[in-house]
Amino acid sequence: MKTENSPRGLTRRQLLARATAAGAAFVTGAGFLAARDGAWATELTALEPDSFATLVQMARDIYPHDHVGDEYYVIAVKGYDTPDHAENIEAGIEALNGAAQGRGHASYLAIGWERDRADLLRSMEDSPFFQRVRGGLVTGLYNQKAVWPLFGYEGASYELGGYIDRGFNDINWL
């Protein structure tokens, strides 16, 4: 879909037209994925758009934080969008969707209730795919400096003299 004005693929007008398509869950283009609600967008290199969207939802279901935006989960799972990881991730997403179909849903993303998605993930928690994604999320999500203030973490204090002089014994939360 390259045009004279847009050497990278989609023009702004094309993007907006796709974004407003009735019932579309995601805006997709060559190597581009955006949530319908506009909360996040990313360029993809190796994963299928539906697989990446499933990975983002899976990340949110494994470590649910209502006060953390989807864009941080996107950053946390973006590392799986590489040629080295794509085959294993696609196979894991296929197994996840197969398990969802076994429970009467079209796919993992089609499961409307968080509790039902969590139950499905619990049934797969011993799989290498689940453990790989869960393990990667620990650092992928919580090592983002932009997320720290959302949890009240001020960051490392060594370079500021340590915690002793910076509220170590502040117990105003009691």
CORMO-V254213 format. One record per residue. N is the residue number from 1. PHI is phi as a letter, one per 40 degrees, with the letter a starting at -180 (999 if undefined). Layout:
((N PHI) (N PHI))
This chain:
((1 999) (2 c) (3 b) (4 c) (5 c) (6 b) (7 c) (8 c) (9 h) (10 c) (11 c) (12 d) (13 c) (14 c) (15 c) (16 c) (17 c) (18 c) (19 c) (20 c) (21 d) (22 d) (23 g) (24 c) (25 c) (26 a) (27 c) (28 b) (29 a) (30 c) (31 g) (32 b) (33 a) (34 b) (35 c) (36 c) (37 c) (38 g) (39 c) (40 a) (41 a) (42 a) (43 c) (44 b) (45 b) (46 b) (47 c) (48 c) (49 d) (50 c) (51 c) (52 c) (53 c) (54 c) (55 c) (56 c) (57 c) (58 c) (59 c) (60 c) (61 c) (62 c) (63 b) (64 c) (65 b) (66 c) (67 c) (68 b) (69 c) (70 d) (71 d) (72 c) (73 c) (74 c) (75 c) (76 c) (77 b) (78 d) (79 c) (80 c) (81 c) (82 b) (83 d) (84 c) (85 c) (86 d) (87 c) (88 c) (89 c) (90 c) (91 c) (92 c) (93 c) (94 c) (95 c) (96 c) (97 c) (98 c) (99 c) (100 c) (101 c) (102 c) (103 b) (104 g) (105 b) (106 c) (107 a) (108 c) (109 c) (110 c) (111 c) (112 c) (113 c) (114 d) (115 c) (116 c) (117 c) (118 c) (119 c) (120 c) (121 c) (122 d) (123 c) (124 b) (125 c) (126 c) (127 c) (128 d) (129 c) (130 c) (131 c) (132 c) (133 c) (134 d) (135 c) (136 c) (137 c) (138 d) (139 c) (140 c) (141 c) (142 c) (143 c) (144 c) (145 d) (146 c) (147 c) (148 d) (149 c) (150 c) (151 b) (152 g) (153 c) (154 c) (155 g) (156 c) (157 b) (158 d) (159 c) (160 b) (161 g) (162 g) (163 c) (164 d) (165 c) (166 b) (167 g) (168 d) (169 b) (170 c) (171 b) (172 c) (173 c) (174 c))
